[in-house]
Amino acid sequence: GVRSKRHEAPTPDRNAASLPIKAVTHHGKPAKPVEGLEEGRVMYIGSTKCYVSVPAEAFEPRLAYVSPNLLGKKRNEQGHLTDEGKIVVGDTVRVRRAKDAEKAGREGLDLCVIERSERRNLFSRECSTSGREKLIASNIDNLVIICSFGNPTFSSLFLDRVLVAAALGGIKAVIVMNKLDLEEEEGMFERVRDTYTRAGYQVLGTCATTGEGV
């Protein structure tokens, strides 16, 4: 881990695009209503199925079959394979009822994801082995970054990377420092809190052992 008594406030710059973690903002037109399709929000995604809340404002996810065209990979402008064509948690999708989706009916499911709507933003990271972009989530309003003072050790470098990515994607970030009882140096939490508070971030401290902040 990397730690320091002094932390530079993260500032998005022209080098941010090269960071292993990144977020981008998309400016697309809302999808037009299509007869027979309902809009939902992806809450969990597996290899061929996902949980979708219908309508998107509801919080009762239902298991749905995913159309094969949303599981394939696409090549970017550099010719590298990416997961851009896949759906991820947070995506707004259009689903069809099983009576209109034969495959979904055979799978014993009553919903089938047909297509994905335009994303507002997208959060991703670079795969450490292949270097390929791995999509994490989309349409994010708020990002809670949980760090620890032990197991794993606090890394200001990682935290700064995530904060820069969130800023580039227009995502509001909140920092949670967990395991306060494992501080390697007395007053470490106060230094971290003061540094990032001055940078404009809300910083919370928690500890399951003592119950602080829980």
ROSE-4610 file (N, C-alpha, C; in Angstrom, 1 decimal, always signed):
// ROSE-4610
residu = [G/G/G/V/V/V/R/R/R/S/S/S/K/K/K/R/R/R/H/H/H/E/E/E/A/A/A/P/P/P/T/T/T/P/P/P/D/D/D/R/R/R/N/N/N/A/A/A/A/A/A/S/S/S/L/L/L/P/P/P/I/I/I/K/K/K/A/A/A/V/V/V/T/T/T/H/H/H/H/H/H/G/G/G/K/K/K/P/P/P/A/A/A/K/K/K/P/P/P/V/V/V/E/E/E/G/G/G/L/L/L/E/E/E/E/E/E/G/G/G/R/R/R/V/V/V/M/M/M/Y/Y/Y/I/I/I/G/G/G/S/S/S/T/T/T/K/K/K/C/C/C/Y/Y/Y/V/V/V/S/S/S/V/V/V/P/P/P/A/A/A/E/E/E/A/A/A/F/F/F/E/E/E/P/P/P/R/R/R/L/L/L/A/A/A/Y/Y/Y/V/V/V/S/S/S/P/P/P/N/N/N/L/L/L/L/L/L/G/G/G/K/K/K/K/K/K/R/R/R/N/N/N/E/E/E/Q/Q/Q/G/G/G/H/H/H/L/L/L/T/T/T/D/D/D/E/E/E/G/G/G/K/K/K/I/I/I/V/V/V/V/V/V/G/G/G/D/D/D/T/T/T/V/V/V/R/R/R/V/V/V/R/R/R/R/R/R/A/A/A/K/K/K/D/D/D/A/A/A/E/E/E/K/K/K/A/A/A/G/G/G/R/R/R/E/E/E/G/G/G/L/L/L/D/D/D/L/L/L/C/C/C/V/V/V/I/I/I/E/E/E/R/R/R/S/S/S/E/E/E/R/R/R/R/R/R/N/N/N/L/L/L/F/F/F/S/S/S/R/R/R/E/E/E/C/C/C/S/S/S/T/T/T/S/S/S/G/G/G/R/R/R/E/E/E/K/K/K/L/L/L/I/I/I/A/A/A/S/S/S/N/N/N/I/I/I/D/D/D/N/N/N/L/L/L/V/V/V/I/I/I/I/I/I/C/C/C/S/S/S/F/F/F/G/G/G/N/N/N/P/P/P/T/T/T/F/F/F/S/S/S/S/S/S/L/L/L/F/F/F/L/L/L/D/D/D/R/R/R/V/V/V/L/L/L/V/V/V/A/A/A/A/A/A/A/A/A/L/L/L/G/G/G/G/G/G/I/I/I/K/K/K/A/A/A/V/V/V/I/I/I/V/V/V/M/M/M/N/N/N/K/K/K/L/L/L/D/D/D/L/L/L/E/E/E/E/E/E/E/E/E/E/E/E/G/G/G/M/M/M/F/F/F/E/E/E/R/R/R/V/V/V/R/R/R/D/D/D/T/T/T/Y/Y/Y/T/T/T/R/R/R/A/A/A/G/G/G/Y/Y/Y/Q/Q/Q/V/V/V/L/L/L/G/G/G/T/T/T/C/C/C/A/A/A/T/T/T/T/T/T/G/G/G/E/E/E/G/G/G/V/V/V]
num = [1/1/1/2/2/2/3/3/3/4/4/4/5/5/5/6/6/6/7/7/7/8/8/8/9/9/9/10/10/10/11/11/11/12/12/12/13/13/13/14/14/14/15/15/15/16/16/16/17/17/17/18/18/18/19/19/19/20/20/20/21/21/21/22/22/22/23/23/23/24/24/24/25/25/25/26/26/26/27/27/27/28/28/28/29/29/29/30/30/30/31/31/31/32/32/32/33/33/33/34/34/34/35/35/35/36/36/36/37/37/37/38/38/38/39/39/39/40/40/40/41/41/41/42/42/42/43/43/43/44/44/44/45/45/45/46/46/46/47/47/47/48/48/48/49/49/49/50/50/50/51/51/51/52/52/52/53/53/53/54/54/54/55/55/55/56/56/56/57/57/57/58/58/58/59/59/59/60/60/60/61/61/61/62/62/62/63/63/63/64/64/64/65/65/65/66/66/66/67/67/67/68/68/68/69/69/69/70/70/70/71/71/71/72/72/72/73/73/73/74/74/74/75/75/75/76/76/76/77/77/77/78/78/78/79/79/79/80/80/80/81/81/81/82/82/82/83/83/83/84/84/84/85/85/85/86/86/86/87/87/87/88/88/88/89/89/89/90/90/90/91/91/91/92/92/92/93/93/93/94/94/94/95/95/95/96/96/96/97/97/97/98/98/98/99/99/99/100/100/100/101/101/101/102/102/102/103/103/103/104/104/104/105/105/105/106/106/106/107/107/107/108/108/108/109/109/109/110/110/110/111/111/111/112/112/112/113/113/113/114/114/114/115/115/115/116/116/116/117/117/117/118/118/118/119/119/119/120/120/120/121/121/121/122/122/122/123/123/123/124/124/124/125/125/125/126/126/126/127/127/127/128/128/128/129/129/129/130/130/130/131/131/131/132/132/132/133/133/133/134/134/134/135/135/135/136/136/136/137/137/137/138/138/138/139/139/139/140/140/140/141/141/141/142/142/142/143/143/143/144/144/144/145/145/145/146/146/146/147/147/147/148/148/148/149/149/149/150/150/150/151/151/151/152/152/152/153/153/153/154/154/154/155/155/155/156/156/156/157/157/157/158/158/158/159/159/159/160/160/160/161/161/161/162/162/162/163/163/163/164/164/164/165/165/165/166/166/166/167/167/167/168/168/168/169/169/169/170/170/170/171/171/171/172/172/172/173/173/173/174/174/174/175/175/175/176/176/176/177/177/177/178/178/178/179/179/179/180/180/180/181/181/181/182/182/182/183/183/183/184/184/184/185/185/185/186/186/186/187/187/187/188/188/188/189/189/189/190/190/190/191/191/191/192/192/192/193/193/193/194/194/194/195/195/195/196/196/196/197/197/197/198/198/198/199/199/199/200/200/200/201/201/201/202/202/202/203/203/203/204/204/204/205/205/205/206/206/206/207/207/207/208/208/208/209/209/209/210/210/210/211/211/211/212/212/212/213/213/213/214/214/214]
x = [+0.8/+0.0/+0.9/+0.3/+1.0/+0.3/+1.0/+0.4/+1.4/+0.8/+1.7/+1.0/+1.8/+1.2/+0.6/+1.1/+0.6/+0.1/-1.1/-1.7/-2.0/-1.7/-2.1/-3.5/-4.2/-5.6/-5.7/-6.6/-6.7/-7.3/-6.7/-7.2/-7.2/-8.4/-8.4/-7.5/-6.7/-5.9/-5.8/-5.0/-4.9/-4.4/-3.7/-3.2/-4.2/-5.3/-6.3/-6.8/-6.8/-7.3/-6.5/-5.2/-4.4/-4.5/-5.3/-5.4/-6.1/-5.8/-6.4/-7.9/-8.3/-9.7/-10.2/-11.4/-11.9/-13.4/-13.9/-15.4/-15.5/-16.5/-16.8/-18.3/-18.6/-19.9/-20.4/-21.6/-22.2/-23.4/-23.5/-24.6/-25.4/-26.4/-27.3/-28.7/-29.5/-30.9/-31.7/-32.7/-33.5/-34.1/-34.2/-34.7/-36.2/-36.7/-38.1/-38.8/-40.1/-40.9/-41.1/-41.1/-41.3/-42.5/-43.5/-44.6/-44.2/-44.7/-44.4/-43.1/-42.4/-41.2/-41.3/-40.8/-40.9/-39.4/-39.3/-38.0/-37.7/-36.4/-36.0/-34.6/-34.2/-32.8/-32.1/-30.9/-30.1/-29.6/-29.9/-29.4/-28.3/-28.2/-27.2/-27.1/-25.9/-25.7/-24.8/-25.3/-24.5/-24.0/-23.7/-23.3/-24.3/-25.5/-26.6/-27.9/-27.9/-29.1/-28.8/-29.8/-29.6/-30.8/-30.7/-31.9/-32.2/-33.5/-33.9/-35.1/-35.1/-36.2/-37.1/-38.4/-39.4/-40.6/-40.9/-40.2/-38.9/-38.1/-36.7/-36.7/-37.9/-37.9/-38.2/-38.6/-38.9/-37.7/-37.8/-36.6/-37.0/-37.6/-38.0/-37.4/-36.1/-35.5/-36.2/-36.3/-36.8/-35.8/-35.6/-34.7/-35.1/-34.2/-34.5/-33.4/-33.8/-32.8/-32.3/-30.9/-30.3/-30.1/-30.6/-30.4/-28.9/-28.6/-27.2/-26.4/-27.1/-26.4/-25.9/-26.3/-25.9/-24.8/-24.3/-23.3/-22.0/-22.0/-20.8/-19.8/-18.6/-17.6/-17.5/-17.1/-16.9/-15.5/-15.0/-13.7/-13.8/-12.8/-12.8/-12.1/-11.8/-11.2/-9.8/-9.1/-7.8/-7.8/-9.0/-9.1/-9.0/-9.0/-8.9/-10.3/-10.4/-11.7/-12.1/-13.3/-13.8/-15.1/-15.6/-16.9/-18.0/-17.7/-18.6/-20.0/-20.1/-21.4/-22.2/-21.6/-22.3/-23.1/-24.1/-24.8/-24.1/-24.2/-23.6/-24.6/-24.3/-25.2/-25.4/-26.6/-27.0/-27.5/-27.3/-27.9/-29.4/-29.9/-31.3/-31.5/-32.4/-32.6/-34.1/-34.4/-35.7/-36.0/-37.1/-37.4/-38.7/-38.8/-40.1/-40.6/-41.9/-42.5/-42.3/-42.4/-42.1/-43.0/-44.2/-45.1/-44.6/-43.8/-43.2/-41.7/-41.2/-39.8/-39.7/-39.7/-39.7/-38.6/-37.4/-36.2/-36.4/-36.9/-37.1/-38.1/-39.1/-40.1/-39.5/-38.6/-38.0/-37.1/-36.5/-35.6/-36.4/-37.7/-38.5/-38.6/-38.2/-38.2/-39.3/-39.8/-40.9/-40.5/-39.2/-38.7/-37.4/-37.2/-36.1/-35.5/-34.2/-33.6/-33.3/-33.9/-33.8/-32.8/-32.7/-31.7/-31.4/-30.3/-29.8/-30.0/-30.4/-30.6/-29.3/-29.2/-28.0/-27.6/-26.3/-25.8/-25.5/-25.8/-25.4/-23.9/-23.4/-21.9/-21.6/-20.3/-19.8/-18.5/-18.5/-17.3/-16.6/-15.3/-14.6/-13.2/-12.5/-11.1/-10.4/-9.1/-8.2/-7.8/-8.0/-7.6/-6.1/-5.7/-4.3/-3.5/-4.2/-3.5/-3.5/-4.7/-4.9/-4.8/-5.0/-5.0/-6.3/-7.3/-8.6/-9.4/-10.3/-11.2/-12.3/-12.5/-13.5/-14.6/-15.8/-16.9/-17.4/-17.7/-18.1/-19.6/-19.9/-21.3/-21.5/-22.8/-23.2/-24.3/-24.6/-25.6/-25.5/-24.3/-24.0/-24.3/-25.1/-25.3/-24.3/-24.1/-23.2/-22.3/-21.0/-20.0/-19.5/-19.6/-19.1/-17.8/-16.7/-15.4/-15.0/-14.9/-14.6/-13.1/-12.4/-11.0/-10.8/-9.6/-9.3/-8.0/-7.8/-6.5/-5.7/-6.3/-5.6/-6.4/-5.6/-6.2/-7.4/-7.2/-5.9/-5.5/-4.2/-3.6/-4.1/-4.3/-4.8/-3.8/-4.3/-3.5/-4.1/-3.4/-3.9/-3.8/-2.9/-2.8/-4.0/-4.5/-5.7/-6.9/-7.0/-8.1/-8.1/-7.0/-6.9/-7.3/-6.9/-7.3/-8.8/-9.5/-10.9/-11.6/-11.1/-11.6/-11.5/-10.4/-10.2/-11.1/-11.3/-12.2/-13.6/-14.0/-15.4/-15.6/-14.6/-14.7/-14.8/-14.1/-14.2/-15.5/-16.2/-17.5/-18.6/-18.3/-19.4/-20.1/-19.4/-20.0/-19.6/-20.6/-20.3/-19.8/-18.6/-18.0/-18.0/-18.1/-18.1/-17.0/-16.1/-15.1/-15.4/-15.3/-15.5/-14.2/-13.7/-12.5/-12.9/-12.7/-13.1/-11.9/-12.2/-11.2/-10.4/-11.0/-10.3/-9.4/-9.7/-8.9/-7.6/-7.4/-6.2/-5.2/-5.4/-4.5/-3.1/-2.2/-0.8/-0.1/-0.7/-0.1/-1.3/-1.1/-2.1/-2.4/-3.7/-4.1/-4.1/-3.9/-3.8/-5.2/-6.3/-7.6/-7.9/-7.5/-7.7/-7.0/-5.7/-5.0/-5.6/-6.1/-6.7/-8.0/-8.8/-10.1/-9.9/-8.9/-8.7/-8.2/-7.3/-6.8/-7.9/-8.8/-9.8/-11.0/-11.2/-12.3/-11.9/-10.7/-10.2/-10.4/-10.3/-10.4/-11.9/-12.8/-14.2/-15.0/-14.4/-15.1/-15.6/-16.7/-17.2/-16.4/-15.9/-15.1/-15.7/-16.1/-16.7/-15.8/-15.8/-15.0/-15.9/-15.5/-16.3/-15.4/-15.9/-15.2/-16.2/-16.2/-17.2/-16.9/-15.6/-15.2/-15.7/-15.6/-16.0/-17.4/-17.9/-19.2/-19.2/-18.0/-17.9/-18.4/-19.3/-19.7/-20.7/-21.0/-21.9/-23.3]
y = [-1.2/+0.0/+1.2/+2.3/+3.6/+4.5/+5.1/+6.1/+7.2/+8.4/+9.5/+10.5/+11.2/+12.2/+13.4/+13.6/+14.6/+14.0/+14.5/+14.0/+15.1/+15.0/+16.0/+15.9/+16.9/+16.9/+16.4/+15.3/+14.8/+15.8/+16.1/+17.1/+16.4/+16.3/+15.7/+16.5/+15.8/+16.5/+15.6/+16.0/+15.4/+14.0/+13.6/+12.3/+11.3/+11.8/+10.9/+9.8/+10.0/+8.9/+7.7/+7.8/+6.6/+5.8/+6.3/+5.6/+4.3/+3.3/+2.0/+2.0/+2.9/+3.1/+4.4/+4.3/+5.5/+5.5/+6.7/+6.8/+7.8/+7.6/+8.5/+8.9/+10.1/+10.6/+10.5/+10.0/+9.8/+10.8/+11.5/+12.4/+11.9/+11.1/+10.5/+10.9/+10.7/+11.0/+9.9/+10.2/+9.1/+8.2/+7.0/+6.0/+6.2/+6.1/+6.2/+5.0/+5.1/+4.0/+3.1/+1.8/+0.7/-0.1/-0.3/-1.1/-2.6/-3.0/-4.4/-4.5/-3.4/-3.5/-2.6/-3.1/-2.3/-1.9/-0.8/-0.4/-0.9/-1.3/-1.8/-1.4/-1.6/-1.3/-2.6/-2.8/-4.0/-3.9/-4.9/-4.9/-5.9/-6.9/-7.9/-8.6/-8.9/-9.6/-10.8/-11.9/-13.2/-13.5/-14.7/-15.0/-15.0/-15.5/-15.5/-14.9/-14.6/-14.0/-12.8/-12.1/-10.9/-10.6/-9.8/-9.4/-8.0/-7.8/-6.5/-6.0/-4.7/-4.1/-3.4/-3.8/-3.3/-2.8/-1.5/-0.4/-0.1/+0.8/+1.1/+1.7/+2.3/+3.0/+1.9/+0.7/-0.3/-1.0/-1.6/-2.3/-3.7/-4.4/-5.8/-6.5/-6.8/-7.3/-8.7/-8.9/-10.2/-10.8/-12.1/-12.8/-12.7/-12.4/-12.2/-12.9/-13.4/-14.0/-12.8/-12.9/-11.8/-12.2/-11.4/-11.7/-11.8/-12.9/-13.1/-11.9/-11.0/-9.9/-8.9/-9.1/-8.2/-8.9/-10.1/-10.8/-10.8/-10.4/-10.5/-9.3/-9.4/-8.3/-7.5/-6.3/-5.4/-4.9/-4.5/-3.9/-2.4/-1.7/-0.3/+0.3/+1.6/+2.2/+1.7/+1.2/+0.6/-0.8/-1.4/-2.8/-3.8/-3.3/-4.1/-4.6/-5.8/-6.3/-5.6/-5.2/-4.6/-5.2/-4.9/-5.3/-4.3/-3.4/-2.3/-2.7/-3.9/-4.3/-5.0/-5.3/-6.0/-5.1/-5.7/-4.9/-5.1/-4.0/-4.0/-3.6/-3.7/-3.2/-1.7/-1.3/+0.1/+0.5/-0.4/-0.2/-0.1/+0.8/+0.8/+0.0/-1.0/-2.0/-2.0/-2.7/-2.9/-4.4/-4.8/-6.2/-6.5/-7.8/-8.3/-9.4/-9.5/-10.6/-11.9/-13.0/-14.3/-14.7/-14.3/-14.7/-14.1/-13.1/-12.5/-12.9/-13.7/-14.1/-15.6/-16.3/-17.8/-18.4/-17.8/-18.3/-18.1/-17.0/-16.7/-17.7/-18.1/-19.0/-20.4/-20.8/-22.1/-22.2/-21.1/-21.0/-21.0/-20.9/-20.8/-19.4/-18.4/-17.0/-16.3/-15.2/-14.5/-13.2/-12.9/-11.7/-12.0/-11.2/-11.3/-9.9/-9.7/-8.4/-8.3/-7.3/-7.2/-6.2/-5.1/-4.1/-3.2/-2.4/-1.5/-0.1/+0.8/+2.2/+2.9/+4.2/+5.0/+5.2/+5.1/+5.3/+6.8/+7.2/+8.6/+8.6/+7.6/+7.5/+6.0/+5.8/+4.4/+4.3/+3.4/+3.2/+1.9/+2.0/+0.8/+0.7/-0.4/-0.5/-1.3/-1.2/-2.0/-3.3/-4.4/-5.7/-5.8/-6.3/-6.3/-7.3/-8.3/-9.3/-9.1/-8.8/-8.6/-7.2/-6.2/-4.8/-4.4/-5.3/-5.0/-4.2/-3.3/-2.6/-3.5/-3.5/-4.2/-3.3/-3.4/-2.6/-3.0/-2.0/-2.2/-1.9/-0.6/-0.2/+1.1/+1.4/+2.6/+3.4/+4.6/+5.4/+5.7/+6.0/+6.1/+7.6/+7.7/+9.0/+9.4/+8.4/+8.6/+7.4/+7.7/+6.6/+6.6/+5.5/+5.4/+4.6/+5.2/+4.6/+4.1/+2.8/+2.3/+1.9/+2.6/+2.3/+1.7/+1.2/+0.5/+0.9/+0.9/+1.1/-0.1/-1.3/-2.5/-3.7/-4.5/-5.7/-5.4/-4.6/-4.2/-2.9/-2.6/-1.3/-0.1/+1.0/+2.2/+2.6/+2.9/+3.4/+4.7/+5.8/+7.0/+7.1/+6.3/+6.3/+5.7/+4.6/+4.0/+4.9/+5.5/+6.4/+7.6/+8.1/+9.3/+8.9/+7.7/+7.2/+7.1/+6.6/+6.4/+7.8/+8.7/+10.0/+10.8/+10.7/+11.3/+10.7/+9.4/+8.8/+9.2/+9.3/+9.8/+11.2/+12.1/+13.5/+13.6/+12.8/+12.8/+12.4/+11.4/+10.9/+11.7/+12.8/+13.6/+12.9/+12.0/+11.2/+11.8/+12.0/+12.5/+11.4/+11.6/+10.6/+10.9/+9.9/+10.0/+9.0/+9.3/+8.5/+7.9/+6.6/+6.0/+5.3/+5.7/+5.1/+4.1/+2.8/+1.7/+1.2/+0.4/-0.2/+0.9/+1.9/+2.9/+2.4/+1.2/+0.7/+0.1/+0.1/-0.5/+0.6/+1.8/+2.9/+2.6/+2.7/+2.4/+3.6/+4.8/+5.9/+6.7/+7.2/+7.9/+9.2/+9.5/+10.7/+10.6/+9.3/+9.1/+9.4/+9.0/+9.3/+10.8/+11.5/+12.9/+13.6/+13.1/+13.7/+13.4/+12.2/+11.8/+12.6/+12.7/+13.4/+14.8/+15.5/+16.9/+17.2/+16.3/+16.4/+16.4/+15.4/+15.2/+16.1/+16.5/+17.5/+18.8/+19.2/+20.4/+20.3/+19.1/+18.9/+18.9/+19.0/+19.1/+17.8/+16.7/+15.5/+15.3/+14.5/+14.1/+12.9/+12.9/+11.7/+11.2/+9.9/+9.3/+8.3/+8.1/+7.0/+6.0/+4.7/+3.6/+2.6/+1.8/+0.7/-0.3/-1.5/-2.5/-3.0/-3.0/-3.4/-2.6/-1.2/-0.3/+0.2/+0.1/+0.6/+2.0/+2.6/+4.0/+4.2/+5.2/+5.5/+4.5/+3.4/+2.4/+2.7]
z = [+0.0/+0.0/+0.0/-0.3/-0.4/+0.6/+1.5/+2.4/+2.6/+3.0/+3.2/+4.1/+4.9/+5.8/+5.0/+3.8/+3.0/+1.7/+1.3/+0.1/-0.8/-2.1/-3.0/-3.4/-3.5/-3.9/-5.4/-5.6/-7.0/-7.9/-9.0/-10.0/-11.4/-12.1/-13.4/-14.4/-15.2/-16.1/-17.4/-18.3/-19.6/-19.5/-18.4/-18.2/-17.6/-17.2/-16.5/-17.4/-18.7/-19.6/-19.5/-19.1/-19.0/-17.7/-16.8/-15.5/-15.7/-14.9/-15.0/-14.7/-13.9/-13.6/-14.2/-14.9/-15.6/-15.7/-15.8/-16.1/-17.2/-18.0/-19.1/-19.1/-19.6/-19.7/-21.1/-21.3/-22.6/-22.7/-23.8/-24.0/-25.2/-24.9/-25.9/-25.8/-26.8/-26.8/-26.1/-25.3/-24.7/-25.8/-25.5/-26.5/-26.7/-27.9/-28.2/-27.7/-27.2/-26.8/-27.9/-27.6/-28.6/-28.1/-28.9/-28.5/-28.2/-27.0/-26.6/-25.8/-25.6/-24.8/-23.6/-22.4/-21.2/-20.8/-20.1/-19.7/-18.3/-18.0/-16.7/-16.4/-15.2/-14.8/-14.3/-14.8/-14.5/-13.1/-12.2/-10.9/-10.6/-11.4/-11.3/-12.7/-13.1/-14.4/-14.2/-14.9/-14.9/-16.3/-16.6/-18.0/-19.0/-18.7/-19.7/-19.1/-17.9/-17.2/-16.4/-16.0/-15.2/-14.4/-13.3/-12.6/-13.0/-13.3/-13.8/-13.0/-12.6/-12.0/-13.0/-13.0/-14.0/-13.2/-13.3/-14.0/-13.3/-13.9/-13.4/-12.0/-11.6/-10.3/-9.2/-9.6/-8.6/-8.1/-6.9/-6.3/-6.0/-7.0/-6.8/-8.1/-8.1/-9.3/-9.7/-11.0/-11.5/-12.5/-12.5/-13.3/-14.8/-15.6/-17.1/-17.9/-19.1/-20.0/-20.8/-21.2/-21.9/-23.4/-24.3/-25.7/-26.1/-26.9/-27.2/-27.8/-28.5/-29.1/-28.0/-26.8/-25.7/-24.8/-25.3/-24.5/-25.3/-26.6/-27.4/-27.1/-27.6/-27.4/-28.7/-28.6/-29.7/-29.8/-31.0/-31.1/-31.1/-30.4/-30.4/-31.6/-31.6/-32.7/-33.0/-31.9/-32.1/-32.5/-32.6/-33.0/-31.8/-30.6/-29.4/-29.0/-28.5/-28.0/-26.7/-26.6/-25.3/-24.9/-23.8/-23.3/-23.6/-24.5/-24.7/-25.1/-25.8/-26.3/-25.2/-24.0/-23.0/-22.1/-21.5/-20.5/-19.1/-18.3/-17.0/-15.9/-14.7/-13.6/-13.8/-13.7/-13.8/-15.2/-16.2/-17.5/-17.5/-18.3/-18.6/-19.8/-19.7/-20.8/-21.2/-22.3/-22.7/-22.7/-22.1/-21.9/-22.6/-23.0/-23.6/-22.8/-22.7/-21.9/-22.6/-21.8/-22.3/-23.5/-23.5/-24.6/-25.9/-25.9/-27.1/-27.2/-26.3/-26.3/-26.1/-27.1/-27.1/-26.2/-26.4/-25.7/-24.2/-23.8/-22.4/-21.8/-22.6/-22.1/-21.9/-22.8/-22.7/-21.5/-21.1/-20.0/-18.6/-18.7/-17.5/-17.0/-17.8/-17.3/-18.1/-17.4/-18.1/-18.7/-18.6/-19.2/-20.1/-21.1/-22.0/-22.3/-22.0/-22.3/-23.8/-24.5/-25.9/-26.3/-25.7/-26.1/-24.9/-25.1/-24.0/-24.5/-23.6/-23.9/-23.7/-24.2/-24.1/-22.6/-22.4/-21.0/-20.7/-19.5/-19.0/-18.7/-18.1/-17.9/-17.7/-17.7/-17.6/-16.8/-15.8/-15.0/-15.4/-15.6/-16.0/-15.4/-15.6/-15.2/-16.3/-16.2/-17.1/-16.5/-17.3/-16.8/-16.6/-15.5/-15.2/-16.0/-16.6/-17.3/-18.8/-19.3/-20.8/-21.2/-20.3/-20.6/-21.3/-21.3/-21.9/-20.9/-21.4/-20.6/-20.1/-18.8/-18.1/-17.6/-18.1/-17.6/-16.2/-15.4/-14.0/-13.8/-14.1/-13.9/-14.7/-14.9/-15.7/-15.0/-15.5/-15.0/-13.5/-13.1/-11.7/-11.2/-10.1/-9.6/-8.5/-7.6/-6.5/-6.3/-6.0/-5.8/-4.4/-3.6/-2.3/-2.4/-2.1/-2.1/-0.7/-0.5/+0.9/+0.9/+1.8/+2.0/+3.4/+3.6/+4.9/+5.4/+6.7/+7.3/+7.6/+7.2/+7.4/+6.7/+6.0/+5.4/+4.5/+3.4/+2.8/+3.4/+3.3/+3.8/+2.9/+3.5/+2.8/+1.7/+0.5/-0.6/-1.1/-0.9/-1.4/-2.9/-3.5/-5.0/-5.6/-5.1/-5.6/-5.4/-4.2/-3.9/-4.9/-5.2/-6.1/-7.5/-7.9/-9.2/-9.4/-8.4/-8.4/-8.4/-7.6/-7.5/-8.8/-9.5/-10.8/-11.8/-11.8/-12.8/-12.5/-11.2/-10.9/-11.4/-11.2/-11.6/-13.1/-13.8/-15.3/-15.8/-15.0/-15.4/-14.8/-14.1/-13.5/-12.4/-11.7/-10.6/-9.3/-8.4/-7.1/-6.2/-5.5/-4.8/-3.3/-2.5/-1.0/-0.5/+0.4/+0.9/+2.2/+2.4/+3.7/+4.1/+5.2/+5.8/+6.8/+6.6/+7.5/+8.3/+9.3/+10.2/+10.9/+11.5/+12.2/+13.3/+13.8/+14.9/+14.5/+13.1/+12.6/+12.0/+12.4/+12.0/+12.3/+11.3/+11.6/+12.3/+12.2/+12.9/+13.6/+14.8/+15.5/+14.7/+14.5/+13.8/+12.3/+11.8/+10.4/+9.7/+10.4/+9.8/+9.7/+10.7/+10.7/+9.6/+9.3/+8.2/+6.8/+6.7/+5.4/+5.3/+6.4/+6.3/+6.0/+6.6/+6.4/+4.9/+4.4/+3.1/+2.0/+2.1/+1.1/+1.3/+2.6/+2.8/+2.2/+2.3/+1.6/+0.1/-0.4/-1.9/-2.3/-1.3/-1.6/-1.4/-0.8/-0.7/+0.8/+0.9/+2.2/+2.6/+3.8/+4.3/+5.6/+5.6/+6.8/+7.4/+8.7/+9.3/+10.0/+9.8/+10.4/+11.0/+12.0/+12.6/+13.2/+12.6/+13.0/+14.5/+14.8/+16.1/+17.2/+17.1/+18.1/+17.9/+16.7/+16.3/+15.9/+15.8/+15.4/+14.0/+13.8/+12.4/+11.8/+12.5/+11.9/+12.2]
